[in-house]
Amino acid sequence: MLRVLSIVAAVCLVLLFGGLMAGGYMVWRLNQDLPDYTKLANYEPPVMTRVHGGDGELIGEFARERRLYVPITAIPPRVVDAFLAAEDKNFYSHGGVDATGIMRAVIDNIFNVMQDRRLVGASTITQQVAKNFLLSSDVTLNRKLKEALIAIRLEQAFTKDEILELYLNEIYLGIGAYGVAAAALNYFGKPLDELTTAEAAYLATLPKGPNNYHPYRFRERALARRNWVISRMEDERFISSFDAAEARATGLDVSLRSRGVQIRDASYFLEQVRRELLGMYGEEKLYEGGLSVRTTIDTKLQETVSRELREGLIAFDRRHGWRGPVRHLEAGENWQEALSAMPVPADIEPWTLATVLDVKQESITVGLRPQRLADGRFSKDVEKAKVPLSEMTWARASVNRLYLGPEVKAPSEVVSVGDVVWVSPVFEDKRKDPVHYALVQVPEVNGAALAMDPHTGRVLAMQGGFSFGLSEFNRAVQALRQPGSSFKPFVYTAALDKGFTPASLVLDAPFVLDQGGDLGLWKPENYERNFHGPSTLRFGIEHSRNLMTVRLAQYVGPQTVSNYARRFGITDDMPPVLSMALGAGETTLMRLVGAYGILDNGGKRVTPALIDRVQDRFGRTIYRKDMRDCPACNESWDEAKARNAGLNSLEAGTVAPPALPDDREQVASAQTSYQMVSMLEGVVQRGTGSAAKAVGVPLAGKTGTTNDGKDAWFVGFSPNLVVGVFVGYDEPQPLGRAETGGRAAAPVFAGIMKDAVGGKPAIPFRVPPGITLVKINHKTGRLANGEGSGIILEAFKEGTEPRLESAAPSVGLFGNVPDPSAPNGGDRPGAVPFDGAVLDGGAPLSPEDYDGMAPPANDNAPDEAAPQDPFIRPGADGMARGPIPDGGVPTDEIPGAGSEPARPESGSSGDSDIGSGTGGLY
């Protein structure tokens, strides 16, 4: 017997030794295959990029994993305690593997197998870190052994707090949230330090399976699990019994945070920022690098710009009538299911889709699209609403897209039962519930609006269309469109640099150019198809006279016009042909706004920019738009006072900010820029932009309407804000009868400016040195005799003021200059012969109109020498004759000149859309 026992003992020892040897070998082999855990020391988890506005408000996030990395020192104790109680109560006492926990799990799993229940694990937080960072999620013995081995090594290489920090920032907690900081924002809209015990306990329930404890779909299960975590916190003495009872009595108040853009009206702006960041740093850095981006957007102004553009597009759309329902439901079709399947972009809410259920004489009854619940499903409640006839009278039929049909007298003239239409709630007296709904229509036309600081180029607001949800195409930066007459100020700027003044006379009369070959004649026209004869430059820009602009462009030279378009950043390669002077080229709204900003700020170059600063995940600045050095910006208060000592301009006790160098390029002289600003101010006061006059503060700007009325523009500014508006169809087509820049775009500009600068102290435009203000008659350009209508203060560069002896402008550009002092009406020496041109309804030009006129000076010609003969004169055959720019080749013989004719049939024709634009079609 003893011998048998000895044999058994020997066998057991051999087996034990063999098992130990086998186990040791297995551990050795596993150790050889373990991943390098030391890389966790330099681990940088994927962190989302967050984008803020200029006022610090969060406007959006970019991420594959929505994670905010927070150091353990910034995580509140109640959050740590909740996770320790739920996941690993012995975390601070075990060495990576909890033997007690394993034994407890083994016993529990025996009963779970007997009761056919899910097995429980015994992984510590350290083991979970090993699995999440270094291993797969395969449920195998091999993986569990590796997990335990790595956990032991992690405990030796890192402190407990470092391991816990990795865990709390890496763990997935549902709805795209990685880490406790992101989860706190996504579930409760709070930072970690504002979470209650109940909220922290709920987050601690989620590692076991976020979808199993969804706060809406499995609310009861989530509450039970949360209360269990609270009890565990009480058992471990992390909280008192009173706090535990109070937390368990708290409801599960979860408000899921929407993903993506946080300011619904900033979608176009944010998408453009995303494109720029992608180009700067690449995809991985953008979506995983944890960048902090400070943009230029003013969120309040952005709301104004988007609202005014939408209202302007809706107003335009209603002027052209009702296009019919979105669709018509077949008989017996479930209208709730049909509406639920049709998308409603979030950025046009509270607009919604509805089905017409009943049509009466004074109203209709509609069934509203079911509301989407927080868990993504649709409500089963049936909600109906009334739409009175008064909210439908605008929906007159459209006749050939030009006219409106008869007035709507009954709802049946607009809709029928089964129609699917857009409706919008109407509220009164600040009531939460709408009194009724109104029939609305998504505009077919589209547009863009952009606001910019003219001194820095910071884009303060951008709206690239009616709805980002309906179309992500950004018409502010992606749409190349003809600017029409909104380009004219840069032709006039070139003329001012050539020696013209705002009072110089230019002939407003028919212009014909032989294009040569088979191209035929080019005959641009004014919008109203009338003529005013010799008129001042101011009158020409205020009333957008096309023929005056063409003559100016012919004088300064098409190449000069092209050069100015490039210098102002409007376009890089404008063809040097005359039609370009009327806006036949193509540009974007952003580039055009940037060009107007140069005029507004005194001729300094500014480039529109959307990003002020970018910081990496550690807070280091890696990009800054303003790269100027400012040593004094970090000085102390005492140092600042010492710096300002002796400055008499400062009030007692104040300190001026440090001066920064102005390194902006001077694109145009300050004097030329101010003259142009003054003339554009007249556009608002007396000309085509009068819709903006009601704002009540100094504003300047220019309308633009392209040939056939396919594009409508208004770009204008105050001393510190420039705003551009564009309206047009995505597939270019005529906007409709009388839909000019002054009617379609200027009211949007006025609405933006009224909210942005209206009602505030009026700030005049800054007058630079070298400008003399002289009283003249703005129509004739002559010195004013006393007071009266038409008298303005005109801006002249010093030395170009009108001469008292002639009482007439010193420079001009027009045809047929007679000399009244010559015998028999002969010609003044050196003047162009008077050939009896007849304008303005048959009345010959009066010789007095030309008294004292002389060719313009040519002291300020930056691009090319002025022609010797400054006059444009129609010859006896009606063809344009005169200046010989561009290397001695007559303008009317330049190859390609007018190859894109500005005539009603093609090309681009400017506008003269006075007021609301009720003039003729051209």
Salt bridges, closest charged atoms under 4 A:
GLU44 OE1 - ARG617 NE 3.79
GLU61 OE2 - ARG50 NH2 3.36
GLU61 OE1 - ARG66 NH2 2.96
GLU61 OE2 - ARG257 NH2 2.83
GLU65 OE1 - ARG67 NH1 2.86
ASP88 OD2 - HIS94 NE2 2.76
GLU147 OE1 - ARG143 NH1 2.25
GLU147 OE2 - LYS144 NZ 3.27
GLU155 OE2 - LYS160 NZ 2.86
GLU170 OE1 - ARG67 NH2 3.29
GLU199 OE2 - LYS190 NZ 2.98
GLU234 OE1 - ARG248 NH1 3.39
ASP235 OD2 - ARG232 NH1 3.69
GLU236 OE2 - LYS89 NZ 3.86
GLU236 OE2 - ARG232 NH2 3.17
ASP265 OD1 - ARG264 NE 3.71
ASP265 OD1 - ARG310 NH1 3.01
GLU271 OE2 - ARG274 NH2 2.84
GLU271 OE2 - ARG275 NE 3.67
GLU283 OE2 - ARG64 NH2 2.63
GLU288 OE2 - ARG64 NH1 3.00
GLU308 OE2 - ARG307 NH2 3.38
ASP317 OD1 - ARG323 NH1 2.59
GLU333 OE2 - ARG327 NH2 3.16
ASP375 OD2 - ARG377 NH2 2.57
GLU391 OE2 - HIS436 NE2 3.10
ASP419 OD1 - HIS328 ND1 2.69
GLU444 OE1 - ARG401 NH1 3.52
ASP497 OD1 - LYS797 NZ 3.98
ASP508 OD2 - ARG545 NE 2.89
GLU525 OE1 - ARG529 NE 3.33
GLU528 OE1 - ARG545 NH1 3.27
GLU542 OE2 - ARG538 NH1 3.15
GLU542 OE2 - ARG686 NH2 2.61
ASP572 OD1 - ARG591 NH2 2.86
ASP612 OD2 - ARG458 NH2 2.77
ASP616 OD2 - ARG620 NE 2.84
ASP626 OD2 - ARG628 NH2 2.79
GLU635 OE2 - ARG643 NH2 2.63
ASP638 OD1 - LYS641 NZ 3.88
ASP662 OD2 - LYS604 NZ 3.93
ASP662 OD2 - ARG664 NH2 2.88
GLU665 OE1 - ARG605 NE 2.77
ASP711 OD1 - ARG481 NE 2.66
ASP730 OD1 - ARG475 NE 2.76
GLU739 OE2 - ARG319 NE 2.85
GLU739 OE2 - HIS320 NE2 2.88
GLU739 OE2 - ARG743 NH1 3.77
ASP755 OD2 - LYS300 NZ 3.82
GLU787 OE2 - LYS775 NZ 2.54
GLU794 OE2 - ARG538 NE 2.58
GLU805 OE2 - ARG803 NE 3.34
ASP863 OD2 - ARG567 NH1 3.28
ASP869 OD2 - ARG873 NH1 2.69
ASP877 OD2 - ARG881 NH2 3.18
ASP892 OD2 - ARG881 NH1 3.03
ASP911 OD1 - LYS702 NZ 3.75
